[in-house]
Amino acid sequence: ESALLELKVLDPACGSGHFLIAAAHRIAKHLAAIRTGDDEPAPDAVRSALRDVVSHCIHGIDLNPMAVELCKVSLWMEAMEPGKPLGFLDHRIVRGNALLGATPELLEAGVPDDAFKPLTGDDKAAVTSLKKRNKAARSGQTSLFAGVSGPDTTMLAATADEVAALDENSIGAVAKKARRWSELVNSSAYQAAVFAADTWCAAFVAEKTATAPAITHETYRLAVEQPDRAAEQTRASVAREADEYGFLHWHLAFLDAYARPGKPGFDCILGNPPWERVKLSEKEFFAARAPEIAVLAGAQRKAAISKLAADDPSMWTDYLRALRHADGESRLLRSSGRFPLCGRGDVNTYAVFAEAMRDGLAPTGRLGVIVPTGVATDDTTKYFFGDCVTSQRLVSLYDFENTEKLFPGV
């Protein structure tokens, strides 16, 4: 029973929670069987077990805040038990971009020089200058120390375990759990850890001009060692980028899974992540805003877009902002070092999701994911799939051929 409730299950693109509900039911049936001694436990026993499984084992991430709320509601409805209040799920189902965040290994290595490449709207001279400053800071020329030890989360994880252990059998108990969790995530130690990780990510995507606050390895080191000394402009810039890109750091969002001695990570990761190209599609961007531009082809569309600078400055600004956002996402996926196997070529989110999900597993964990067959056949995924095979981590691959329209919508 204890071992089953120790399982950590994650869907990093959970939507309304279908995969998580299925996983919870499967674990709950086993848990109820152990508690009752029956191979086919009664529905009431399964429902009681389901409530415990949802509160202990299930974790989810989604970028859409509405999806996060729907997932929580779905889990509440499935795990509702007469006489008991709805459980606390804010620490289990969270909003953020599961692909855009730092890991303890990346934080320890510091901000790489590859973070300094111009995005749409950046000043190339400023980018070059910042890259030199970053290189100097990393080599120790401006400090006694070149390396950075990421924030220590040991105490935070211990507090998170205490919160998780609180019961949820009364409204007062649930309120107490919510209050304790709020105290944890709003504590100076937790906020400092998140700020440091956000600063690391912001170095890749923050505005790089002569007047914008500089975010380099030196800035990140200060965020780790003396977060209270960070300049207000820097804090505002980091907060702005974190909000726009939805930075999410798995090891901080799910302290219970990553602080387990000997097996940091999840026992099971599963899902059907989005299959989308990261670069901006001009046709899709203008389809609703300016259909007359969207229908144009090639050079004609480019010319029409360029004219917006004079004819419709507001739409031109929106276009540049969207272009920069897509560039920024691509930069983090390609240059951060988090996706060395799939962060290349014309990045599709399914590939980097597959790599992120595999990397999030505990040593004995299993991954089950629905992705295009291209994960095994495309040129941009050959390093990832090759690594799965040569490291003998691939258990099975099922390919569904759809020429007969088994799936008519695909």
KEKOL-530160 format. One record per residue (C-alpha): residue number from 0; x, y, z; residue in one letter. Coordinates in nm, 4 decimals. Layout:
BEGIN
R   seq         px         py         pz   type
R   NUM          X          Y          Z      A
...
***
This chain:
BEGIN
R   seq         px         py         pz   type
R     0     0.0000     0.0000     0.0000      E
R     1     0.2749     0.2413     0.0972      S
R     2     0.4728     0.1647    -0.2188      A
R     3     0.1710     0.2299    -0.4430      L
R     4     0.1018     0.5646    -0.2750      L
R     5     0.4678     0.6563    -0.3212      E
R     6     0.4339     0.6337    -0.7015      L
R     7     0.4709     0.9672    -0.8814      K
R     8     0.2812     1.0010    -1.2106      V
R     9     0.3032     1.3012    -1.4444      L
R    10     0.1370     1.4215    -1.7643      D
R    11     0.3300     1.7347    -1.8710      P
R    12     0.0590     1.8410    -2.1192      A
R    13    -0.2387     1.7185    -1.9201      C
R    14    -0.5264     1.9106    -2.0790      G
R    15    -0.8444     1.8204    -1.8919      S
R    16    -0.6787     1.5177    -1.7337      G
R    17    -0.7941     1.2101    -1.9286      H
R    18    -0.4604     1.0282    -1.9040      F
R    19    -0.4184     1.1155    -1.5361      L
R    20    -0.7673     0.9912    -1.4522      I
R    21    -0.6975     0.6616    -1.6288      A
R    22    -0.3677     0.6239    -1.4430      A
R    23    -0.5336     0.7065    -1.1101      A
R    24    -0.8041     0.4438    -1.1678      H
R    25    -0.5476     0.1780    -1.2506      R
R    26    -0.3413     0.2449    -0.9374      I
R    27    -0.6558     0.2767    -0.7219      A
R    28    -0.7834    -0.0645    -0.8252      K
R    29    -0.4540    -0.2243    -0.7168      H
R    30    -0.4575    -0.0225    -0.3934      L
R    31    -0.8153    -0.1254    -0.3146      A
R    32    -0.7317    -0.4891    -0.3910      A
R    33    -0.4468    -0.4789    -0.1387      I
R    34    -0.6617    -0.3093     0.1258      R
R    35    -0.9570    -0.5484     0.0873      T
R    36    -0.7816    -0.8653    -0.0164      G
R    37    -1.0189    -0.8975    -0.3142      D
R    38    -0.8952    -0.9228    -0.6720      D
R    39    -1.2074    -0.7341    -0.7787      E
R    40    -1.2683    -0.4831    -0.4971      P
R    41    -1.6079    -0.3223    -0.4473      A
R    42    -1.6728     0.0216    -0.6071      P
R    43    -1.6750     0.1985    -0.2693      D
R    44    -1.3306     0.0588    -0.1869      A
R    45    -1.1972     0.1694    -0.5265      V
R    46    -1.3438     0.5177    -0.4828      R
R    47    -1.1850     0.5555    -0.1411      S
R    48    -0.8524     0.4389    -0.2828      A
R    49    -0.8919     0.6714    -0.5806      L
R    50    -0.9129     0.9731    -0.3525      R
R    51    -0.5846     0.8737    -0.1857      D
R    52    -0.4148     0.8088    -0.5186      V
R    53    -0.5168     1.1471    -0.6600      V
R    54    -0.3898     1.3290    -0.3509      S
R    55    -0.0573     1.1406    -0.3372      H
R    56     0.0448     1.0245    -0.6853      C
R    57    -0.0993     1.2405    -0.9631      I
R    58     0.0808     1.5434    -1.1147      H
R    59     0.0041     1.7501    -1.4222      G
R    60     0.1248     2.0531    -1.6188      I
R    61    -0.0515     2.2595    -1.8824      D
R    62     0.0167     2.5987    -2.0360      L
R    63    -0.3536     2.6816    -2.0586      N
R    64    -0.4892     2.8008    -1.7214      P
R    65    -0.8399     2.6857    -1.8161      M
R    66    -0.7084     2.3356    -1.8856      A
R    67    -0.5461     2.3324    -1.5407      V
R    68    -0.8768     2.4177    -1.3765      E
R    69    -1.0647     2.1611    -1.5871      L
R    70    -0.8126     1.8935    -1.4924      C
R    71    -0.8573     1.9667    -1.1230      K
R    72    -1.2356     1.9570    -1.1570      V
R    73    -1.2158     1.6258    -1.3462      S
R    74    -0.9981     1.4728    -1.0753      L
R    75    -1.2282     1.6050    -0.8024      W
R    76    -1.5337     1.4548    -0.9706      M
R    77    -1.3659     1.1176    -1.0177      E
R    78    -1.2299     1.1020    -0.6641      A
R    79    -1.5296     1.2435    -0.4806      M
R    80    -1.6085     1.0466    -0.1657      E
R    81    -1.9307     1.0991     0.0325      P
R    82    -1.8760     1.2889     0.3553      G
R    83    -1.5328     1.4185     0.2595      K
R    84    -1.4366     1.7550     0.1078      P
R    85    -1.2674     1.8070    -0.2277      L
R    86    -0.8928     1.7509    -0.1988      G
R    87    -0.6179     2.0101    -0.2390      F
R    88    -0.4629     1.9890    -0.5868      L
R    89    -0.2872     2.3234    -0.6392      D
R    90     0.0487     2.1625    -0.5647      H
R    91    -0.0160     1.8742    -0.8045      R
R    92    -0.1736     2.0316    -1.1162      I
R    93     0.0172     2.3428    -1.2180      V
R    94     0.0222     2.5973    -1.4976      R
R    95     0.3347     2.6554    -1.7044      G
R    96     0.5272     2.5605    -2.0161      N
R    97     0.6712     2.2162    -1.9475      A
R    98     0.9376     2.2715    -2.2157      L
R    99     1.0700     2.6084    -2.1011      L
R   100     1.2541     2.5786    -1.7747      G
R   101     1.5844     2.4958    -1.6121      A
R   102     1.7165     2.1774    -1.4541      T
R   103     1.9558     2.1485    -1.1577      P
R   104     2.2366     2.0423    -1.3951      E
R   105     2.1859     2.3431    -1.6235      L
R   106     2.1695     2.5817    -1.3289      L
R   107     2.4924     2.4450    -1.1886      E
R   108     2.6656     2.5009    -1.5227      A
R   109     2.5598     2.8668    -1.5326      G
R   110     2.4412     3.0787    -1.8245      V
R   111     2.6007     2.9522    -2.1490      P
R   112     2.7429     3.1908    -2.4084      D
R   113     2.4921     3.0488    -2.6586      D
R   114     2.2230     3.2449    -2.4754      A
R   115     2.3475     3.5568    -2.6514      F
R   116     2.2233     3.5521    -3.0065      K
R   117     1.9980     3.8280    -3.1437      P
R   118     1.6231     3.7783    -3.1460      L
R   119     1.3753     3.9950    -3.3375      T
R   120     1.4200     4.3529    -3.2155      G
R   121     1.7577     4.3035    -3.0455      D
R   122     2.0591     4.5277    -3.1014      D
R   123     2.3382     4.3114    -3.2475      K
R   124     2.6099     4.5288    -3.0954      A
R   125     2.4495     4.4938    -2.7515      A
R   126     2.4233     4.1174    -2.7978      V
R   127     2.7930     4.0941    -2.8849      T
R   128     2.8851     4.3029    -2.5799      S
R   129     2.6707     4.0912    -2.3481      L
R   130     2.8215     3.7724    -2.4829      K
R   131     3.1698     3.9033    -2.4019      K
R   132     3.0576     3.9996    -2.0513      R
R   133     2.9046     3.6566    -2.0027      N
R   134     3.2182     3.4798    -2.1187      K
R   135     3.4321     3.6901    -1.8873      A
R   136     3.2043     3.6187    -1.5896      A
R   137     3.2054     3.2454    -1.6614      R
R   138     3.5829     3.2342    -1.6895      S
R   139     3.6210     3.4030    -1.3530      G
R   140     3.7699     3.7279    -1.4821      Q
R   141     3.5163     3.9382    -1.2929      T
R   142     3.4785     3.7180    -0.9874      S
R   143     3.6703     3.4861    -0.7590      L
R   144     3.4347     3.2058    -0.8561      F
R   145     3.3480     3.0861    -1.2066      A
R   146     3.0945     2.8186    -1.1196      G
R   147     2.7565     2.8498    -0.9515      V
R   148     2.5891     2.5979    -0.7266      S
R   149     2.2178     2.6163    -0.7884      G
R   150     1.9833     2.6967    -0.4991      P
R   151     1.9704     2.4263    -0.2299      D
R   152     1.6138     2.2923    -0.2180      T
R   153     1.6658     2.0325     0.0561      T
R   154     1.4762     2.2267     0.3227      M
R   155     1.2042     2.3205     0.0751      L
R   156     1.1540     1.9552    -0.0155      A
R   157     1.1304     1.8593     0.3525      A
R   158     0.8610     2.1229     0.4051      T
R   159     0.6788     2.0038     0.0914      A
R   160     0.6767     1.6492     0.2328      D
R   161     0.5265     1.7791     0.5573      E
R   162     0.2516     1.9572     0.3646      V
R   163     0.1815     1.6484     0.1515      A
R   164     0.1455     1.4349     0.4657      A
R   165    -0.1366     1.6524     0.6054      L
R   166    -0.4750     1.4824     0.5878      D
R   167    -0.7679     1.6095     0.3813      E
R   168    -1.0569     1.4535     0.5729      N
R   169    -1.2288     1.7787     0.6694      S
R   170    -1.2789     2.1239     0.5229      I
R   171    -1.0581     2.2645     0.7978      G
R   172    -0.7817     2.0168     0.7169      A
R   173    -0.7929     2.1036     0.3454      V
R   174    -0.7833     2.4753     0.4316      A
R   175    -0.4820     2.4140     0.6557      K
R   176    -0.3047     2.2251     0.3774      K
R   177    -0.3750     2.5062     0.1306      A
R   178    -0.2471     2.7619     0.3788      R
R   179     0.0730     2.5688     0.4490      R
R   180     0.1385     2.5260     0.0774      W
R   181     0.0827     2.8971     0.0171      S
R   182     0.3302     2.9756     0.2945      E
R   183     0.5862     2.7468     0.1313      L
R   184     0.5630     2.8836    -0.2238      V
R   185     0.5590     3.2410    -0.0962      N
R   186     0.8526     3.1887     0.1390      S
R   187     1.1706     3.3812     0.0684      S
R   188     1.3659     3.0572     0.0135      A
R   189     1.1242     2.9199    -0.2481      Y
R   190     1.0828     3.2540    -0.4224      Q
R   191     1.4616     3.2941    -0.4349      A
R   192     1.5010     2.9503    -0.5950      A
R   193     1.2368     3.0272    -0.8582      V
R   194     1.3823     3.3727    -0.9238      F
R   195     1.7294     3.2261    -0.9817      A
R   196     1.5961     2.9662    -1.2274      A
R   197     1.3792     3.2267    -1.4025      D
R   198     1.6828     3.4556    -1.4319      T
R   199     1.8798     3.1772    -1.5993      W
R   200     1.6009     3.1289    -1.8555      C
R   201     1.5491     3.5031    -1.9046      A
R   202     1.9115     3.5407    -2.0165      A
R   203     1.8125     3.3668    -2.3411      F
R   204     1.5018     3.5684    -2.4256      V
R   205     1.5235     3.9061    -2.2502      A
R   206     1.5535     4.2191    -2.4615      E
R   207     1.9136     4.2913    -2.5529      K
R   208     1.9597     4.6599    -2.6285      T
R   209     2.1751     4.9403    -2.4933      A
R   210     1.9009     5.0494    -2.2506      T
R   211     1.7617     4.7127    -2.1388      A
R   212     1.8881     4.5588    -1.8122      P
R   213     2.1708     4.3150    -1.8788      A
R   214     2.1045     3.9554    -1.7747      I
R   215     2.4239     3.7501    -1.7875      T
R   216     2.5989     3.4771    -1.5896      H
R   217     2.7003     3.7471    -1.3412      E
R   218     2.3348     3.8474    -1.2948      T
R   219     2.2370     3.4844    -1.2458      Y
R   220     2.5157     3.4253    -0.9924      R
R   221     2.3936     3.7250    -0.7923      L
R   222     2.0373     3.5876    -0.8090      A
R   223     2.1615     3.2615    -0.6551      V
R   224     2.3977     3.3996    -0.3939      E
R   225     2.2372     3.7324    -0.3001      Q
R   226     1.8871     3.7540    -0.4505      P
R   227     1.7977     4.0544    -0.2342      D
R   228     2.0637     4.2584    -0.4155      R
R   229     1.9102     4.2095    -0.7609      A
R   230     1.8272     4.5417    -0.9246      A
R   231     1.4582     4.6310    -0.9504      E
R   232     1.4877     4.6640    -1.3285      Q
R   233     1.6339     4.3150    -1.3491      T
R   234     1.3566     4.1718    -1.1337      R
R   235     1.0932     4.3367    -1.3512      A
R   236     1.2558     4.2050    -1.6700      S
R   237     1.2809     3.8494    -1.5338      V
R   238     0.9205     3.8568    -1.4117      A
R   239     0.8004     3.9828    -1.7496      R
R   240     0.9765     3.7047    -1.9407      E
R   241     0.8653     3.4383    -1.6913      A
R   242     0.5049     3.5487    -1.7348      D
R   243     0.5218     3.5647    -2.1147      E
R   244     0.6950     3.2303    -2.1667      Y
R   245     0.5494     3.0447    -1.8696      G
R   246     0.8851     2.9247    -1.7330      F
R   247     0.8359     2.6085    -1.5280      L
R   248     1.1142     2.4246    -1.3492      H
R   249     1.0059     2.0671    -1.2814      W
R   250     1.2365     2.0165    -0.9823      H
R   251     1.0855     2.3208    -0.8094      L
R   252     0.7239     2.2706    -0.9161      A
R   253     0.7241     1.9090    -0.7925      F
R   254     0.9542     1.8989    -0.4929      L
R   255     0.8000     1.5705    -0.3746      D
R   256     0.9120     1.3852    -0.6875      A
R   257     1.2621     1.5274    -0.7201      Y
R   258     1.3758     1.5152    -0.3600      A
R   259     1.3361     1.1393    -0.3170      R
R   260     1.6720     0.9880    -0.2161      P
R   261     1.8172     0.7720    -0.4921      G
R   262     1.5322     0.8156    -0.7375      K
R   263     1.4663     1.1790    -0.8269      P
R   264     1.2000     1.2158    -1.0929      G
R   265     0.8758     1.0404    -1.1817      F
R   266     0.7912     0.6701    -1.1792      D
R   267     0.5526     0.7114    -1.4709      C
R   268     0.5219     0.9879    -1.7289      I
R   269     0.2519     0.9590    -1.9904      L
R   270     0.0444     1.1645    -2.2294      G
R   271    -0.0271     1.2945    -2.5763      N
R   272     0.1742     1.6187    -2.6029      P
R   273     0.1026     1.8776    -2.8736      P
R   274     0.2515     1.8293    -3.2199      W
R   275     0.3343     2.1848    -3.3321      E
R   276     0.6189     2.3565    -3.5102      R
R   277     0.7814     2.6201    -3.2944      V
R   278     0.8415     2.8818    -3.5634      K
R   279     0.5702     3.1382    -3.6326      L
R   280     0.3288     3.0545    -3.9143      S
R   281     0.2483     3.3784    -4.0962      E
R   282    -0.0625     3.2240    -4.2536      K
R   283    -0.1998     3.1229    -3.9157      E
R   284    -0.1090     3.4552    -3.7529      F
R   285    -0.2893     3.6620    -4.0151      F
R   286    -0.5783     3.4202    -4.0809      A
R   287    -0.8062     3.5977    -3.8320      A
R   288    -0.6357     3.9380    -3.8161      R
R   289    -0.5884     4.0066    -4.1880      A
R   290    -0.7207     3.7257    -4.4116      P
R   291    -0.6253     3.9218    -4.7211      E
R   292    -0.2597     3.8848    -4.6183      I
R   293    -0.2934     3.5216    -4.5120      A
R   294    -0.4121     3.4115    -4.8578      V
R   295    -0.1139     3.5675    -5.0356      L
R   296     0.1795     3.3466    -5.1309      A
R   297     0.5534     3.3815    -5.0756      G
R   298     0.7035     3.7171    -5.1725      A
R   299     0.3637     3.8855    -5.2027      Q
R   300     0.2789     3.8023    -4.8422      R
R   301     0.6210     3.9214    -4.7245      K
R   302     0.5709     4.2528    -4.9057      A
R   303     0.2226     4.2985    -4.7584      A
R   304     0.3536     4.2288    -4.4082      I
R   305     0.6341     4.4836    -4.4522      S
R   306     0.3796     4.7489    -4.5504      K
R   307     0.2067     4.7091    -4.2158      L
R   308     0.4839     4.9137    -4.0526      A
R   309     0.3363     5.2222    -4.2199      A
R   310    -0.0238     5.1166    -4.2855      D
R   311    -0.1124     4.9470    -3.9560      D
R   312     0.1535     5.0073    -3.6852      P
R   313    -0.0528     4.8278    -3.4193      S
R   314    -0.0730     4.5039    -3.6175      M
R   315     0.2920     4.5396    -3.7166      W
R   316     0.3865     4.5630    -3.3476      T
R   317     0.1757     4.2562    -3.2659      D
R   318     0.3426     4.0662    -3.5498      Y
R   319     0.6928     4.1562    -3.4317      L
R   320     0.6025     4.0581    -3.0768      R
R   321     0.4715     3.7197    -3.1926      A
R   322     0.7784     3.6703    -3.4099      L
R   323     1.0074     3.7469    -3.1185      R
R   324     0.8136     3.5127    -2.8901      H
R   325     0.8516     3.2246    -3.1375      A
R   326     1.2215     3.3096    -3.1781      D
R   327     1.2620     3.3091    -2.8008      G
R   328     1.0980     2.9698    -2.7602      E
R   329     1.3173     2.8298    -3.0340      S
R   330     1.6284     2.9778    -2.8710      R
R   331     1.5542     2.8141    -2.5380      L
R   332     1.4809     2.4786    -2.7013      L
R   333     1.7899     2.4882    -2.9215      R
R   334     2.0543     2.6648    -2.7147      S
R   335     1.9774     2.6053    -2.3471      S
R   336     2.1331     2.2581    -2.3441      G
R   337     1.8156     2.0989    -2.2091      R
R   338     1.7399     1.9237    -2.5390      F
R   339     2.0730     1.8121    -2.6841      P
R   340     1.9102     1.5334    -2.8868      L
R   341     1.5887     1.6929    -3.0217      C
R   342     1.6549     2.0678    -2.9987      G
R   343     1.7769     2.0932    -3.3563      R
R   344     1.6490     2.1608    -3.7072      G
R   345     1.2871     2.2670    -3.7535      D
R   346     1.1837     2.1840    -3.3968      V
R   347     0.8460     2.0195    -3.3442      N
R   348     0.7130     2.0220    -2.9893      T
R   349     0.6369     1.6494    -2.9859      Y
R   350     1.0074     1.5683    -3.0172      A
R   351     1.1285     1.7926    -2.7359      V
R   352     0.8360     1.6783    -2.5210      F
R   353     0.9510     1.3190    -2.5722      A
R   354     1.3029     1.4107    -2.4630      E
R   355     1.1809     1.6142    -2.1636      A
R   356     0.9522     1.3316    -2.0555      M
R   357     1.2268     1.0718    -2.0779      R
R   358     1.4666     1.2952    -1.8857      D
R   359     1.2063     1.3465    -1.6133      G
R   360     1.1946     0.9769    -1.5259      L
R   361     1.3338     0.8300    -1.2072      A
R   362     1.5960     0.5555    -1.2699      P
R   363     1.3300     0.2819    -1.2737      T
R   364     1.0556     0.4948    -1.4304      G
R   365     0.8567     0.4234    -1.7467      R
R   366     0.7341     0.6589    -2.0194      L
R   367     0.4282     0.6038    -2.2369      G
R   368     0.3685     0.8706    -2.4993      V
R   369     0.1635     0.9188    -2.8163      I
R   370     0.3699     1.0979    -3.0828      V
R   371     0.4017     1.0827    -3.4631      P
R   372     0.6014     0.7924    -3.6040      T
R   373     0.8563     1.0575    -3.6977      G
R   374     1.0033     1.0120    -3.3503      V
R   375     1.1667     0.7002    -3.4972      A
R   376     1.2064     0.8006    -3.8625      T
R   377     1.2692     1.1763    -3.8908      D
R   378     1.6183     1.3136    -3.9376      D
R   379     1.5806     1.5610    -3.6500      T
R   380     1.4913     1.2848    -3.4025      T
R   381     1.7484     1.0258    -3.5077      K
R   382     1.9852     1.1097    -3.2202      Y
R   383     1.7105     1.0764    -2.9608      F
R   384     1.5680     0.7527    -3.0993      F
R   385     1.9172     0.6145    -3.1537      G
R   386     2.0000     0.6874    -2.7914      D
R   387     1.6811     0.5129    -2.6750      C
R   388     1.7810     0.2036    -2.8723      V
R   389     2.1535     0.1907    -2.7946      T
R   390     2.0939     0.2514    -2.4243      S
R   391     1.8380    -0.0323    -2.4339      Q
R   392     1.5656     0.1897    -2.2879      R
R   393     1.3087     0.1308    -2.5628      L
R   394     1.0478    -0.1229    -2.4516      V
R   395     0.8098    -0.1002    -2.7466      S
R   396     0.7038     0.1121    -3.0417      L
R   397     0.3618     0.0809    -3.2047      Y
R   398     0.3063     0.2505    -3.5402      D
R   399    -0.0495     0.3142    -3.6574      F
R   400    -0.0737     0.3475    -4.0349      E
R   401    -0.3692     0.5692    -4.1221      N
R   402    -0.4143     0.5287    -4.4991      T
R   403    -0.7432     0.3452    -4.4338      E
R   404    -0.8589     0.6373    -4.2177      K
R   405    -0.8791     0.4374    -3.8979      L
R   406    -0.8570     0.7843    -3.7425      F
R   407    -1.0728     0.9893    -3.9836      P
R   408    -0.9784     1.3248    -3.8300      G
R   409    -0.6065     1.2735    -3.8958      V
***
